[in-house]
Structure formats: C-alpha cells, structure tokens
Amino acid sequence: MKLHALSAAAALAALTLGAAVQAAPKLPDMSGDEAAALAVYAVPDLIAATKQTCAGRLSPDGFLATRGDALAQRYAAQQNIVWPQARAALFKFAATKAGDQLKSFTSLPDNAIRPLADALIQQEVAQKIHPGSCRNIERLVRAISPLDPQDAGTILSVLFDFASASDKLVANLESGPAQP
C-alpha cells in the first residue's frame, strides 16, 4: 500500500511540474528543495484549477467534489512555511518568461506578490489541463491524499532533480558534440 501511495505522489509531483515545464522551454536552475516548496505551495491552486477546468466532467460525488477542498486546506496550511523557497522558485520560472521585466516585481512585498502568484498558478494550470485527463487527475489526487504534504514535496524534489538532469542532457544533445 505504501508503494502505491508513493507512486501516486510521484505522479502528482510530475503533474505539478508539468504546467511549469510546458510553460517554459527549459527548466530553470533551481534546487530540488525549491521545486518541492513550489509544489506544496501550488497544490491548492492546482486543485482549484482542476475543479474549474473539469466542471461538468467529474462526478458530483467524486473525490474533488467531496474532499478536494479539505485536501487543498491541508496544503494551504503549509504555504506560509514553504513560501520563501516557493517564491524563489516562482521567480526563477518567471525569469524564463519575463526576463528583465521581472525586476520590478521582485521588490514588491510578499503580501502583494502572493495573490498575484496564486492567480497566475491557477490560470496557468487551468490552461494546461486537457479536459480528457480530468478523471485521471481526480484519481491521482485521491491516491496522494493520505500523504503528508512535506513527504509529497520531498518526492517532488527528487523528480525535479531527474527532470532537470534530463533537460540538461537534452540541451547538450541538441547543441551538438562538444567542441575541442
């Protein structure tokens, strides 16, 4: 049973990174801890985006309808703890898209940045969810629900390290052989 839950957590971690990876052509240089913090921070917005995008496609008696809000609240309770590292990760992702324009936002206080970050995460994720995947997302969220948010974040940090190494390998392959 624990292996099943760990596999589900790994899949959630991949889903969490998926929207960010699709939004940027390459993964930003961030630590696994930053990626884990971002995943924990983003789960409430991921659940809200899934419920929004998948409205009408999921059962009113399904997990997201009956227990999704409670799971989102469990992760929301961790947001203040993970915010400093999640903020750093968000700025690294934003830098891949906004570049120099980002400088004006980095000086804003957290109480101004967090609502913007929440809205952006929810909007970006909602755009990335394919309606045909709604049931699988709900199954995945139900499967990871017993895990502690920090444990799910730790699993994500390992997956991020794998994804980052893979991204760097692909970039090296695309640039051709090393020149002497």
Backbone as a printed PyTorch tensor [residue, N CA C, xyz], in Angstrom:
tensor([[[  0.8220,  -1.1970,   0.0000],
         [  0.0000,   0.0000,   0.0000],
         [  0.8650,   1.2600,   0.0000]],

        [[  1.9620,   1.2660,   0.7730],
         [  2.8260,   2.4330,   0.7970],
         [  3.4510,   2.6860,  -0.5620]],

        [[  3.8500,   1.6350,  -1.2810],
         [  4.4390,   1.7940,  -2.6040],
         [  3.4350,   2.4280,  -3.5520]],

        [[  2.1690,   2.0170,  -3.4640],
         [  1.1290,   2.6080,  -4.3120],
         [  0.9930,   4.0930,  -4.0190]],

        [[  1.0040,   4.4620,  -2.7510],
         [  0.8740,   5.8740,  -2.3720],
         [  2.0920,   6.6680,  -2.8320]],

        [[  3.2880,   6.0770,  -2.7350],
         [  4.4850,   6.7690,  -3.1980],
         [  4.4600,   6.9630,  -4.7090]],

        [[  3.9900,   5.9610,  -5.4310],
         [  3.8860,   6.1020,  -6.8800],
         [  2.9050,   7.2040,  -7.2440]],

        [[  1.8150,   7.2700,  -6.5300],
         [  0.8310,   8.3190,  -6.7830],
         [  1.4120,   9.6870,  -6.4660]],

        [[  2.1810,   9.7800,  -5.3970],
         [  2.7970,  11.0570,  -5.0390],
         [  3.7920,  11.4860,  -6.1150]],

        [[  4.5190,  10.5240,  -6.6370],
         [  5.4560,  10.8500,  -7.7110],
         [  4.7140,  11.3750,  -8.9290]],

        [[  3.5820,  10.7850,  -9.2260],
         [  2.7950,  11.2550, -10.3630],
         [  2.2500,  12.6540, -10.1060]],

        [[  1.8170,  12.9460,  -8.8710],
         [  1.3450,  14.2950,  -8.5560],
         [  2.4810,  15.2920,  -8.7120]],

        [[  3.6530,  14.8980,  -8.2700],
         [  4.7970,  15.7900,  -8.4110],
         [  5.0580,  16.0880,  -9.8820]],

        [[  4.9650,  15.0660, -10.7190],
         [  5.1590,  15.2830, -12.1490],
         [  4.0790,  16.2050, -12.7090]],

        [[  2.8410,  16.0390, -12.2500],
         [  1.7570,  16.9160, -12.6970],
         [  2.0120,  18.3490, -12.2620]],

        [[  2.4860,  18.5120, -11.0370],
         [  2.7520,  19.8420, -10.5160],
         [  3.8150,  20.5380, -11.3450]],

        [[  4.8630,  19.8180, -11.6780],
         [  5.9100,  20.4070, -12.5070],
         [  5.4750,  20.5390, -13.9550]],

        [[  4.5370,  19.6910, -14.3640],
         [  4.1510,  19.6610, -15.7730],
         [  3.7400,  21.0000, -16.3310]],

        [[  2.9100,  21.7150, -15.6250],
         [  2.4620,  23.0230, -16.1250],
         [  3.6290,  23.9770, -16.2400]],

        [[  4.5040,  23.9540, -15.2700],
         [  5.6460,  24.8590, -15.3150],
         [  6.6040,  24.4700, -16.4300]],

        [[  6.8220,  23.1760, -16.6140],
         [  7.7260,  22.7210, -17.6590],
         [  7.1620,  23.0570, -19.0300]],

        [[  5.8380,  22.8860, -19.2230],
         [  5.2480,  23.2150, -20.5060],
         [  5.2900,  24.7010, -20.7750]],

        [[  5.2370,  25.5140, -19.7360],
         [  5.2140,  26.9590, -19.9080],
         [  6.5990,  27.5060, -20.2550]],

        [[  7.6440,  26.7970, -19.9020],
         [  8.9970,  27.2580, -20.1830],
         [  9.7080,  26.2480, -21.0700]],

        [[ 10.5030,  26.6990, -22.0350],
         [ 11.1650,  25.7730, -22.9340],
         [ 12.2020,  24.9060, -22.2430]],

        [[ 12.7930,  25.3850, -21.1540],
         [ 13.7130,  24.5590, -20.3940],
         [ 13.5110,  24.8390, -18.9190]],

        [[ 13.8870,  23.8810, -18.1120],
         [ 13.7110,  24.0370, -16.6720],
         [ 14.6920,  25.0660, -16.1380]],

        [[ 14.2250,  25.9540, -15.2660],
         [ 15.1540,  26.9220, -14.6730],
         [ 16.0810,  26.2130, -13.7020]],

        [[ 17.1840,  26.8410, -13.4060],
         [ 18.1490,  26.2800, -12.4810],
         [ 17.6820,  26.5660, -11.0610]],

        [[ 17.0600,  25.5760, -10.4370],
         [ 16.5920,  25.7170,  -9.0620],
         [ 16.8820,  24.4330,  -8.3150]],

        [[ 16.9030,  24.5570,  -7.0190],
         [ 17.1820,  23.3800,  -6.2000],
         [ 15.9480,  22.4870,  -6.1110]],

        [[ 16.1790,  21.2530,  -5.7510],
         [ 15.0730,  20.3310,  -5.5160],
         [ 14.1910,  20.8160,  -4.3810]],

        [[ 14.8000,  21.4420,  -3.3700],
         [ 14.0090,  21.9710,  -2.2550],
         [ 13.0920,  23.0950,  -2.7190]],

        [[ 13.5740,  23.9330,  -3.6360],
         [ 12.7240,  24.9960,  -4.1720],
         [ 11.5710,  24.4030,  -4.9760]],

        [[ 11.8670,  23.3820,  -5.7620],
         [ 10.8160,  22.7260,  -6.5390],
         [  9.7890,  22.0800,  -5.6220]],

        [[ 10.2570,  21.4520,  -4.5480],
         [  9.3480,  20.8180,  -3.5890],
         [  8.4670,  21.8650,  -2.9190]],

        [[  9.0600,  22.9820,  -2.5340],
         [  8.2900,  24.0500,  -1.8940],
         [  7.2470,  24.6050,  -2.8480]],

        [[  7.6260,  24.7830,  -4.1090],
         [  6.6760,  25.2870,  -5.0900],
         [  5.5170,  24.3110,  -5.2740]],

        [[  5.8010,  23.0240,  -5.2960],
         [  4.7370,  22.0280,  -5.4460],
         [  3.7710,  22.0810,  -4.2700]],

        [[  4.3020,  22.1210,  -3.0680],
         [  3.4420,  22.1830,  -1.8810],
         [  2.6250,  23.4690,  -1.9120]],

        [[  3.2730,  24.5680,  -2.2430],
         [  2.5880,  25.8560,  -2.2770],
         [  1.4630,  25.8530,  -3.3200]],

        [[  1.6970,  25.2110,  -4.4560],
         [  0.7720,  25.2930,  -5.5880],
         [ -0.4160,  24.3420,  -5.5130]],

        [[ -0.3810,  23.3320,  -4.6670],
         [ -1.4530,  22.3320,  -4.6560],
         [ -2.8470,  22.9370,  -4.4960]],

        [[ -3.0870,  23.8790,  -3.5830],
         [ -4.4470,  24.4380,  -3.5070],
         [ -4.9000,  25.0640,  -4.8310]],

        [[ -3.9900,  25.7600,  -5.5060],
         [ -4.3370,  26.3480,  -6.8040],
         [ -4.5060,  25.2800,  -7.8780]],

        [[ -3.7280,  24.2140,  -7.7940],
         [ -3.8730,  23.1060,  -8.7410],
         [ -5.2440,  22.4440,  -8.5900]],

        [[ -5.6650,  22.2510,  -7.3520],
         [ -6.9750,  21.6430,  -7.1070],
         [ -8.0840,  22.5660,  -7.6110]],

        [[ -7.9680,  23.8580,  -7.3130],
         [ -8.9850,  24.8140,  -7.7810],
         [ -9.0310,  24.8520,  -9.3040]],

        [[ -7.8800,  24.8500,  -9.9490],
         [ -7.8310,  24.8840, -11.4140],
         [ -8.4400,  23.6240, -12.0080]],

        [[ -8.1670,  22.4900, -11.3930],
         [ -8.7300,  21.2280, -11.8830],
         [-10.2470,  21.2370, -11.7310]],

        [[-10.7330,  21.6920, -10.5860],
         [-12.1840,  21.7530, -10.3830],
         [-12.8310,  22.7030, -11.3860]],

        [[-12.1810,  23.8050, -11.6630],
         [-12.7040,  24.7880, -12.6170],
         [-12.7190,  24.2230, -14.0370]],

        [[-11.5980,  23.6860, -14.4650],
         [-11.4710,  23.1790, -15.8300],
         [-12.3150,  21.9330, -16.0520]],

        [[-12.4460,  21.1250, -15.0210],
         [-13.1210,  19.8370, -15.1620],
         [-14.5750,  19.8640, -14.7070]],

        [[-15.0990,  21.0370, -14.4140],
         [-16.5030,  21.1460, -14.0100],
         [-17.3780,  20.5150, -15.0890]],

        [[-18.2850,  19.6870, -14.6880],
         [-19.1620,  19.0140, -15.6380],
         [-18.5980,  17.7090, -16.1700]],

        [[-17.3250,  17.4600, -15.9640],
         [-16.6990,  16.2210, -16.4290],
         [-16.4990,  15.2200, -15.3000]],

        [[-16.6280,  15.7020, -14.0720],
         [-16.4140,  14.8400, -12.9150],
         [-17.7160,  14.6570, -12.1470]],

        [[-17.7940,  13.5550, -11.4490],
         [-18.9800,  13.2420, -10.6700],
         [-19.1470,  14.2100,  -9.5040]],

        [[-20.3640,  14.6310,  -9.2420],
         [-20.5870,  15.4710,  -8.0610],
         [-20.3390,  14.7090,  -6.7570]],

        [[-20.2300,  13.3890,  -6.8480],
         [-19.9190,  12.5640,  -5.6880],
         [-18.4530,  12.1360,  -5.6570]],

        [[-17.6570,  12.6270,  -6.6160],
         [-16.2520,  12.2370,  -6.7140],
         [-15.3790,  12.8850,  -5.6540]],

        [[-14.1050,  12.4950,  -5.6410],
         [-13.1700,  12.9540,  -4.6230],
         [-13.0210,  14.4760,  -4.6140]],

        [[-12.8130,  15.0790,  -5.7720],
         [-12.6100,  16.5260,  -5.7930],
         [-13.8370,  17.2770,  -5.2960]],

        [[-15.0130,  16.7890,  -5.6330],
         [-16.2400,  17.4570,  -5.1870],
         [-16.4720,  17.2810,  -3.6990]],

        [[-16.1120,  16.1320,  -3.1620],
         [-16.4330,  15.8560,  -1.7590],
         [-15.2780,  16.1000,  -0.7940]],

        [[-14.0280,  15.9050,  -1.2620],
         [-12.8920,  16.0430,  -0.3510],
         [-11.7520,  16.9000,  -0.8960]],

        [[-11.9230,  17.4380,  -2.1040],
         [-10.8720,  18.2580,  -2.6950],
         [-10.5560,  19.5010,  -1.8910]],

        [[-11.5830,  20.1600,  -1.3780],
         [-11.3610,  21.3750,  -0.5850],
         [-10.5920,  21.0780,   0.7010]],

        [[-10.8860,  19.9530,   1.3310],
         [-10.1750,  19.5840,   2.5600],
         [ -8.6960,  19.3150,   2.2620]],

        [[ -8.4130,  18.6460,   1.1450],
         [ -7.0210,  18.4030,   0.7740],
         [ -6.3260,  19.7250,   0.4630]],

        [[ -6.9880,  20.6070,  -0.2560],
         [ -6.4050,  21.9160,  -0.5580],
         [ -6.0980,  22.6700,   0.7300]],

        [[ -6.9570,  22.5640,   1.7280],
         [ -6.7300,  23.2460,   3.0060],
         [ -5.5250,  22.6810,   3.7450]],

        [[ -5.3090,  21.3610,   3.6440],
         [ -4.1240,  20.7510,   4.2740],
         [ -2.8500,  21.3470,   3.6900]],

        [[ -2.8380,  21.5050,   2.3680],
         [ -1.6570,  22.0830,   1.7210],
         [ -1.5770,  23.5870,   1.9760]],

        [[ -2.7120,  24.2620,   2.0000],
         [ -2.7230,  25.7010,   2.2700],
         [ -2.1450,  26.0000,   3.6570]],

        [[ -2.3420,  25.0860,   4.5970],
         [ -1.8030,  25.2640,   5.9420],
         [ -0.2740,  25.2590,   5.9420]],

        [[  0.3430,  24.7430,   4.8830],
         [  1.8010,  24.6880,   4.7720],
         [  2.3740,  25.8610,   3.9630]],

        [[  1.5220,  26.6430,   3.3300],
         [  2.0030,  27.6670,   2.4060],
         [  2.9150,  28.6980,   3.0570]],

        [[  2.6010,  29.1580,   4.2520],
         [  3.4790,  30.1390,   4.9050],
         [  4.8580,  29.5670,   5.1810]],

        [[  4.9040,  28.2850,   5.4930],
         [  6.1820,  27.6250,   5.7880],
         [  7.0420,  27.5200,   4.5340]],

        [[  6.4410,  27.1370,   3.4190],
         [  7.2120,  26.8980,   2.1920],
         [  7.3640,  28.1470,   1.3230]],

        [[  6.6550,  29.2270,   1.6630],
         [  6.6470,  30.4160,   0.8160],
         [  8.0350,  30.9410,   0.4490]],

        [[  8.9840,  31.0990,   1.3660],
         [ 10.2670,  31.6810,   0.9500],
         [ 10.9320,  30.9120,  -0.1980]],

        [[ 10.9440,  29.5900,  -0.1170],
         [ 11.5500,  28.8100,  -1.2030],
         [ 10.6380,  28.7580,  -2.4280]],

        [[  9.3290,  28.7060,  -2.2090],
         [  8.4000,  28.7190,  -3.3370],
         [  8.5180,  30.0340,  -4.0990]],

        [[  8.6790,  31.1200,  -3.3740],
         [  8.8480,  32.4380,  -4.0060],
         [ 10.0850,  32.4360,  -4.8970]],

        [[ 11.1810,  31.9350,  -4.3720],
         [ 12.4120,  31.8730,  -5.1670],
         [ 12.1990,  31.0420,  -6.4330]],

        [[ 11.5050,  29.9190,  -6.2920],
         [ 11.2330,  29.0660,  -7.4540],
         [ 10.3330,  29.7770,  -8.4630]],

        [[  9.3020,  30.4500,  -7.9740],
         [  8.4020,  31.1830,  -8.8770],
         [  9.1520,  32.2470,  -9.6570]],

        [[ 10.0430,  32.9690,  -8.9890],
         [ 10.8100,  33.9970,  -9.6890],
         [ 11.7500,  33.3860, -10.7190]],

        [[ 12.2700,  32.2110, -10.4410],
         [ 13.1350,  31.5570, -11.4320],
         [ 12.3290,  31.1350, -12.6570]],

        [[ 11.1190,  30.6160, -12.4430],
         [ 10.2650,  30.2940, -13.5830],
         [  9.8710,  31.5580, -14.3350]],

        [[  9.5130,  32.5800, -13.5890],
         [  9.0980,  33.8330, -14.2280],
         [ 10.2390,  34.4480, -15.0290]],

        [[ 11.4620,  34.2990, -14.5470],
         [ 12.6090,  34.8620, -15.2600],
         [ 12.7810,  34.2280, -16.6310]],

        [[ 12.3660,  32.9770, -16.7880],
         [ 12.4880,  32.3290, -18.0950],
         [ 11.5030,  32.9150, -19.0920]],

        [[ 10.4570,  33.5760, -18.6030],
         [  9.4490,  34.1740, -19.4730],
         [  9.5490,  35.6890, -19.5450]],

        [[  9.8210,  36.3240, -18.4050],
         [  9.7260,  37.7830, -18.3440],
         [ 11.0750,  38.4870, -18.4160]],

        [[ 12.1420,  37.8160, -18.0580],
         [ 13.4610,  38.4270, -18.1090],
         [ 13.5730,  39.6660, -17.2460]],

        [[ 14.0420,  40.7650, -17.8400],
         [ 14.2860,  41.9990, -17.1040],
         [ 13.0160,  42.6300, -16.5390]],

        [[ 11.8830,  42.3650, -17.1410],
         [ 10.6220,  42.9230, -16.6440],
         [ 10.3020,  42.4330, -15.2340]],

        [[ 10.8970,  41.3290, -14.8550],
         [ 10.6430,  40.7340, -13.5460],
         [ 11.2130,  41.5750, -12.4040]],

        [[ 12.2390,  42.3590, -12.6790],
         [ 12.9110,  43.1160, -11.6150],
         [ 11.9560,  43.9910, -10.8190]],

        [[ 10.9810,  44.5840, -11.4660],
         [ 10.0540,  45.4500, -10.7420],
         [  9.1800,  44.6600,  -9.7620]],

        [[  8.9560,  43.4000, -10.0390],
         [  8.1290,  42.5820,  -9.1490],
         [  8.9120,  42.0330,  -7.9600]],

        [[ 10.2100,  41.8180,  -8.1300],
         [ 10.9820,  41.2110,  -7.0420],
         [ 11.0770,  42.1150,  -5.8250]],

        [[ 10.8760,  43.4060,  -6.0100],
         [ 10.9600,  44.3210,  -4.8820],
         [  9.6270,  44.4890,  -4.1440]],

        [[  8.5670,  43.9250,  -4.6870],
         [  7.2590,  44.0310,  -4.0380],
         [  7.2290,  43.2000,  -2.7510]],

        [[  6.4440,  43.6370,  -1.7670],
         [  6.3240,  42.8400,  -0.5370],
         [  5.5140,  41.5600,  -0.8070]],

        [[  5.7360,  40.5790,   0.0440],
         [  5.0580,  39.2890,  -0.1260],
         [  3.5440,  39.4090,  -0.1670]],

        [[  2.9680,  40.3340,   0.6230],
         [  1.5080,  40.4440,   0.6370],
         [  0.9680,  40.9630,  -0.6930]],

        [[  1.8140,  41.5100,  -1.5270],
         [  1.4090,  41.9070,  -2.8810],
         [  1.7070,  40.8030,  -3.8920]],

        [[  2.7840,  40.0860,  -3.6880],
         [  3.2000,  39.0460,  -4.6400],
         [  2.3430,  37.7890,  -4.5350]],

        [[  2.0320,  37.3690,  -3.3230],
         [  1.3310,  36.0910,  -3.1550],
         [ -0.0140,  36.0280,  -3.8670]],

        [[ -0.8810,  37.0320,  -3.7780],
         [ -2.1460,  36.9370,  -4.5310],
         [ -1.9090,  36.8680,  -6.0470]],

        [[ -0.8970,  37.5810,  -6.5240],
         [ -0.5680,  37.5170,  -7.9480],
         [ -0.0600,  36.1230,  -8.3200]],

        [[  0.7930,  35.5690,  -7.4680],
         [  1.3270,  34.2280,  -7.7150],
         [  0.2100,  33.1920,  -7.7230]],

        [[ -0.6940,  33.2900,  -6.7580],
         [ -1.8090,  32.3390,  -6.6890],
         [ -2.6630,  32.4060,  -7.9510]],

        [[ -2.9880,  33.6110,  -8.3730],
         [ -3.8200,  33.7680,  -9.5780],
         [ -3.0950,  33.2510, -10.8110]],

        [[ -1.7950,  33.5190, -10.9050],
         [ -1.0220,  33.0590, -12.0640],
         [ -0.9260,  31.5400, -12.1020]],

        [[ -0.6460,  30.9420, -10.9580],
         [ -0.5530,  29.4750, -10.9050],
         [ -1.8770,  28.8610, -11.3380]],

        [[ -2.9650,  29.3380, -10.7620],
         [ -4.2660,  28.7630, -11.0910],
         [ -4.5920,  28.9530, -12.5760]],

        [[ -4.3260,  30.1260, -13.1090],
         [ -4.6060,  30.3920, -14.5210],
         [ -3.7460,  29.5320, -15.4390]],

        [[ -2.4480,  29.4580, -15.1580],
         [ -1.5390,  28.6710, -15.9970],
         [ -1.9160,  27.1860, -15.9750]],

        [[ -2.2070,  26.6740, -14.7830],
         [ -2.5550,  25.2570, -14.6730],
         [ -3.8790,  24.9780, -15.3720]],

        [[ -4.8670,  25.8490, -15.1820],
         [ -6.1720,  25.6480, -15.8270],
         [ -6.0230,  25.5880, -17.3420]],

        [[ -5.1310,  26.3740, -17.8920],
         [ -4.9090,  26.3660, -19.3420],
         [ -4.2170,  25.0990, -19.8110]],

        [[ -3.4440,  24.4700, -18.9480],
         [ -2.6660,  23.2890, -19.3360],
         [ -3.4310,  21.9700, -19.1740]],

        [[ -4.5240,  21.9830, -18.4290],
         [ -5.2570,  20.7360, -18.1890],
         [ -6.0910,  20.3970, -19.4110]],

        [[ -5.8350,  19.2250, -19.9470],
         [ -6.6430,  18.7340, -21.0570],
         [ -7.9170,  18.1260, -20.4610]],

        [[ -9.0900,  18.5300, -20.9430],
         [-10.3370,  18.0250, -20.3600],
         [-10.4260,  16.4950, -20.3240]],

        [[ -9.7830,  15.8320, -21.2590],
         [ -9.8080,  14.3680, -21.2630],
         [ -9.0280,  13.7430, -20.1220]],

        [[ -8.2150,  14.5320, -19.4380],
         [ -7.4290,  13.9780, -18.3360],
         [ -8.0530,  14.2330, -16.9600]],

        [[ -9.2340,  14.8140, -16.9340],
         [ -9.8580,  15.1830, -15.6530],
         [-10.0290,  13.9890, -14.7100]],

        [[-10.5190,  12.8820, -15.2180],
         [-10.7390,  11.7170, -14.3360],
         [ -9.4260,  11.1810, -13.7880]],

        [[ -8.3880,  11.1580, -14.6300],
         [ -7.0990,  10.6730, -14.1400],
         [ -6.5090,  11.6110, -13.0970]],

        [[ -6.6860,  12.9080, -13.2740],
         [ -6.2070,  13.8510, -12.2690],
         [ -6.9350,  13.6100, -10.9530]],

        [[ -8.2540,  13.4130, -11.0330],
         [ -9.0100,  13.1590,  -9.8080],
         [ -8.5500,  11.8620,  -9.1380]],

        [[ -8.3100,  10.8350,  -9.9180],
         [ -7.8140,   9.5670,  -9.3540],
         [ -6.4700,   9.7710,  -8.6840]],

        [[ -5.6090,  10.5480,  -9.3170],
         [ -4.2870,  10.8200,  -8.7690],
         [ -4.3810,  11.5990,  -7.4620]],

        [[ -5.1920,  12.6520,  -7.4510],
         [ -5.3480,  13.4550,  -6.2320],
         [ -5.8940,  12.5950,  -5.0990]],

        [[ -6.8570,  11.7370,  -5.4120],
         [ -7.4070,  10.8400,  -4.3780],
         [ -6.3130,   9.9010,  -3.8690]],

        [[ -5.4720,   9.3980,  -4.7620],
         [ -4.4320,   8.4520,  -4.3580],
         [ -3.3650,   9.0970,  -3.4740]],

        [[ -3.0400,  10.3610,  -3.7060],
         [ -1.9910,  11.0090,  -2.9050],
         [ -2.5410,  11.6580,  -1.6380]],

        [[ -3.8370,  11.7240,  -1.5270],
         [ -4.4190,  12.4390,  -0.3910],
         [ -3.9550,  11.9580,   0.9800]],

        [[ -3.6240,  10.6760,   1.1730],
         [ -3.1640,  10.2750,   2.5080],
         [ -1.7510,  10.7570,   2.8500]],

        [[ -0.9830,  11.1820,   1.8570],
         [  0.4000,  11.5870,   2.1110],
         [  0.4830,  12.9570,   2.7790]],

        [[  1.4670,  13.0980,   3.6390],
         [  1.7710,  14.3870,   4.2380],
         [  2.3160,  15.3130,   3.1440]],

        [[  1.9160,  16.5910,   3.1240],
         [  2.3950,  17.4970,   2.0850],
         [  3.9260,  17.5680,   1.9980]],

        [[  4.6080,  17.5260,   3.1260],
         [  6.0680,  17.5950,   3.0930],
         [  6.6620,  16.3430,   2.4480]],

        [[  6.0420,  15.1770,   2.6710],
         [  6.5170,  13.9530,   2.0270],
         [  6.3260,  14.0310,   0.5130]],

        [[  5.1760,  14.5420,   0.0950],
         [  4.9430,  14.7090,  -1.3420],
         [  5.9590,  15.6890,  -1.9250]],

        [[  6.2870,  16.7410,  -1.1810],
         [  7.2880,  17.7020,  -1.6330],
         [  8.6690,  17.0850,  -1.7600]],

        [[  9.0240,  16.2180,  -0.8370],
         [ 10.3220,  15.5430,  -0.9020],
         [ 10.4050,  14.6660,  -2.1480]],

        [[  9.3240,  13.9480,  -2.4310],
         [  9.3000,  13.1270,  -3.6400],
         [  9.4620,  14.0130,  -4.8690]],

        [[  8.8070,  15.1580,  -4.8720],
         [  8.9310,  16.0730,  -5.9940],
         [ 10.3630,  16.5430,  -6.1740]],

        [[ 11.0530,  16.8200,  -5.0910],
         [ 12.4200,  17.3150,  -5.2270],
         [ 13.3030,  16.3040,  -5.9540]],

        [[ 13.0900,  15.0410,  -5.6910],
         [ 13.8440,  14.0010,  -6.3930],
         [ 13.4480,  13.9740,  -7.8750]],

        [[ 12.1530,  14.0480,  -8.1530],
         [ 11.6980,  14.0590,  -9.5430],
         [ 12.2030,  15.2940, -10.2800]],

        [[ 12.2300,  16.4370,  -9.5960],
         [ 12.7350,  17.6500, -10.2330],
         [ 14.2010,  17.4850, -10.5890]],

        [[ 14.9760,  16.8850,  -9.6820],
         [ 16.3870,  16.6530,  -9.9810],
         [ 16.5430,  15.7650, -11.2130]],

        [[ 15.7050,  14.7160, -11.3180],
         [ 15.7400,  13.8600, -12.5100],
         [ 15.3610,  14.6460, -13.7560]],

        [[ 14.2800,  15.4260, -13.6600],
         [ 13.8180,  16.1960, -14.8130],
         [ 14.8540,  17.2330, -15.2240]],

        [[ 15.4680,  17.8700, -14.2520],
         [ 16.4780,  18.8800, -14.5470],
         [ 17.6880,  18.2510, -15.2250]],

        [[ 18.1250,  17.1070, -14.7190],
         [ 19.2560,  16.4190, -15.3400],
         [ 18.9030,  15.9950, -16.7550]],

        [[ 17.6860,  15.5110, -16.9530],
         [ 17.2340,  15.1070, -18.2860],
         [ 17.1770,  16.3020, -19.2190]],

        [[ 16.6690,  17.4370, -18.7360],
         [ 16.5830,  18.6550, -19.5330],
         [ 17.9720,  19.1100, -19.9690]],

        [[ 18.9400,  19.0580, -19.0480],
         [ 20.3030,  19.4660, -19.3750],
         [ 20.9190,  18.5020, -20.3850]],

        [[ 20.6180,  17.2110, -20.2580],
         [ 21.1180,  16.2330, -21.2200],
         [ 20.5550,  16.5160, -22.6050]],

        [[ 19.2480,  16.7820, -22.6780],
         [ 18.6250,  17.0910, -23.9670],
         [ 19.2400,  18.3480, -24.5610]],

        [[ 19.4420,  19.3820, -23.7430],
         [ 20.0490,  20.6190, -24.2400],
         [ 21.4500,  20.3700, -24.7750]],

        [[ 22.2160,  19.5270, -24.0750],
         [ 23.5690,  19.2000, -24.5430],
         [ 23.5120,  18.4320, -25.8510]],

        [[ 22.5890,  17.5120, -25.9830],
         [ 22.4600,  16.7520, -27.2190],
         [ 22.0360,  17.6330, -28.3820]],

        [[ 21.1300,  18.5790, -28.1130],
         [ 20.6580,  19.4670, -29.1660],
         [ 21.7350,  20.4290, -29.6380]],

        [[ 22.6770,  20.7750, -28.7600],
         [ 23.7090,  21.7210, -29.1540],
         [ 24.8440,  21.0460, -29.9280]],

        [[ 24.7800,  19.7430, -30.0280],
         [ 25.7790,  19.0230, -30.8110],
         [ 26.9670,  18.6200, -29.9580]],

        [[ 27.9350,  17.9690, -30.5920],
         [ 29.0930,  17.4930, -29.8410],
         [ 29.9230,  18.6610, -29.3060]],

        [[ 30.5710,  18.4010, -28.1920],
         [ 31.4160,  19.4350, -27.5900],
         [ 32.5640,  19.7510, -28.5310]],

        [[ 32.8760,  21.0380, -28.6380],
         [ 33.9640,  21.4860, -29.4890],
         [ 35.2710,  21.4560, -28.6910]],

        [[ 36.3590,  20.9850, -29.3200],
         [ 37.6340,  20.9320, -28.5890],
         [ 38.1980,  22.3070, -28.3130]]])
